[in-house]
Amino acid sequence: MTAWLKLVPSWGWAALVGLVLAALVGLGQQIRVNSLQGDLTAERDARIEDAGKLGACRTTRTNLLGQVIEQNAALVDLRASAMERAARAKDLQQQAEVEAQQADQQAQQVLQERTPSGVDACAAASAAFDDELRRERAQ
């Protein structure tokens, strides 16, 4: 049985073994390359998905930044209008205080002018105010 092995020279057997080993190594490398290509495809898909998420986040950030700018502008407007209202209210309050003082002074004058001595002050004040109101209505 081993006689036919002797028909092939030793260098032929060495070449055949070399070819088989080369084929096995090549097959192993091909399997490894295919595996790495699969990993590369998965990694690329993950990066593409991450890039899409990043783009969506940047768009959202831009939108939110625009909204914050609008809100800040609205707050500035609200503060300005609040300050204007406070200034107007202060002016109106001062004006009302001046008018109240004037009305009080007029009331005191009316009481002093129309209160005869020895007369009930309350009755005299009531009569004086009634007379003053009649005069104002007549004007």
Salt bridges, closest charged atoms under 4 A:
GLU43 OE2 - ARG47 NH2 2.63
GLU49 OE2 - LYS53 NZ 3.46
ASP50 OD2 - ARG47 NH1 3.45
ASP131 OD1 - ARG134 NH1 2.85
GLU132 OE1 - ARG135 NH1 3.64
